[in-house]
């Protein structure tokens, strides 16, 4: 697995390059198409949310979003995007294997573009 032996280091480097959001700021198209399923106040977990494009967008729609990513650089970018866009995002640094999966803690889980499976 060249390049992903240390996922945190790899993603930190990818999120640091280029000066802009690696995957843009618009939400994933599939997630956007599913938006009608989530009402305001829905508790949503965004897995491997990187720089927060999906989590921030869901927060803008009124969802209560907790997101996590293995990259501290990505999480800081997500927090910054939430501040700029005036929404609350509970963004944490964690890998999927380290996450404390709580039954019934969320109404929905968004896992878009994950590479740990």
HELIX and SHEET records of a PDB file:
HELIX    1   1 UNK A    7  UNK A   16  1                                  10    
HELIX    2   2 UNK A   29  UNK A   33  1                                   5    
HELIX    3   3 UNK A   35  UNK A   37  5                                   3    
HELIX    4   4 UNK A   53  UNK A   60  1                                   8    
HELIX    5   5 UNK A   72  UNK A   85  1                                  14    
SHEET    1   A 4 UNK A  89  UNK A  93  0                                        
SHEET    2   A 4 UNK A  64  UNK A  69  1                                        
SHEET    3   A 4 UNK A  43  UNK A  47  1                                        
SHEET    4   A 4 UNK A 108  UNK A 111  1                                        
END                                                                             
